[in-house]
Amino acid sequence: MFEKLKEFICNYVEINPDDVTPDARFSEDLGFNSYDFVSMLGDAEEEFGCEIDEETASSKKTVGELLAYLEEVSA
C-alpha cells in the first residue's frame, strides 16, 4: 500500500518519489496545501475502496501516519 500511496502523492505534488518516506511531512517536506491533500484523500477513497474520515485523515501529518490510517480503514 505504501507504493500506491507514494504514487498518489507524486500525482499531486511535484516531488521525487525517493523523497516520499514514511517520516515525510505533507506540508513541510512534500509541499502539500490543504486543497491538494483533501483532493488526494478523495482519490484514495476510490482507489483503496474505503471511507476516509476527512477530519481524522487531516490530522495525520506524515506519510506513515496516513498510511497506518488507510490500512486500518481499508482492512
N, C-alpha and C positions, 0 to 999 in steps of 0.2 A: 504494500500500500504506500510505502514511503516514496518509491519511484514514481508512482502515479501522482501523488501529491506534488512532488518536485516538478513534474511535467506541467501540472496546473499552474503552479507558481510562476514558472518560466513563461507561460502564456499571458500572464497578467502584468508582469514587470520585466523589463529588460535586464536580466541578470545571468551571469554564468552559472550553469547548473551545478558546477562544483562548489559554488558559494552557498548553495542551499543545503544546510546541515540541520540536524535536529536542534542545535542551540541557536540557530539564526533567528533573530527577532524580526517580525514582519515589517514594522515601520522603520526602525533604526538601521537594520542591516540590509533589508531587501527592498526598501523604498516603497512599500505599500502605502496608499492612502486609504481612508475608510471606505470609499466607493469601490476601489479595486478589491478590497478584502471581502466586502459583502457580495459583490458580483461573483467572486471565486467560490464563495460558500454556496451560492445558488447552483452553480455548475457542479460542485462537488456532491450536492444532494442527488442530482440526477445520475451522476457517474457511479456513486457508491450505493445508490438505492436506499438512502436513509433520510430521515428527517432531522435536520440540524436546527437546534435552537439558536437563533441568531445572537441573542444576548449572552448565552453561555459560551458560544464559539468566539464571540468578540472579546471575551475576557482572556483568551489564550494569546499569549504574547510571543511564543516561539513556535517554530515548525513542529518540534517534538510534542509540545503541549496539544497542539491542534491534532496531530497525528493520533495521539492517545485517545482524544475525544472522539475522533472519527472511527477509530477501531471499536470503541465502546458502543457507539450508536448504530454501527452497521453490523454488529455481531448478531 
